[in-house]
Amino acid sequence: MDINEFAGKVCNAMRKTLGADCRVECKEVRKNNGVILHGLLVLGENRNVAPTIYLDTFLEAYEAGATFGSIIQRLSDICREDMLRESVDMEFFRSFEKVRDRICYRQEGK
């Protein structure tokens, strides 16, 4: 099974497991070093920030013999333990004046 098929199955299973209170999506994420990882995003009801759980290592565990059910259980546990309980004030990140001193330029390929 390739990572995209695995991510799709995980996404569907997590939607069923977590129910209508959460929005579940799978996204490809390009990291700074150009590596593309496959992330599961779970956004709780009335929340504006979602952590990304990378699925690539979960696929490796599945290919090494972990059951699909155990992977879904572990992902569900992570979501319930680590999901933010309230929304985050994002105004700081929307103001260029507030973040300008924290922005670093990095030329691609170096």
HELIX and SHEET records of a PDB file:
HELIX    1   1 ILE A    3  LEU A   18  1                                  16    
HELIX    2   2 GLY A   19  ASP A   21  5                                   3    
HELIX    3   3 ASP A   56  GLU A   63  1                                   8    
HELIX    4   4 PHE A   68  ASP A   82  1                                  15    
HELIX    5   5 GLU A   91  ARG A   94  1                                   4    
HELIX    6   6 PHE A   96  VAL A   99  1                                   4    
HELIX    7   7 ARG A  100  ARG A  102  5                                   3    
SHEET    1   A 3 CYS A  22  ARG A  30  0                                        
SHEET    2   A 3 ILE A  36  GLY A  44 -1                                        
SHEET    3   A 3 THR A  52  TYR A  54 -1                                        
END                                                                             
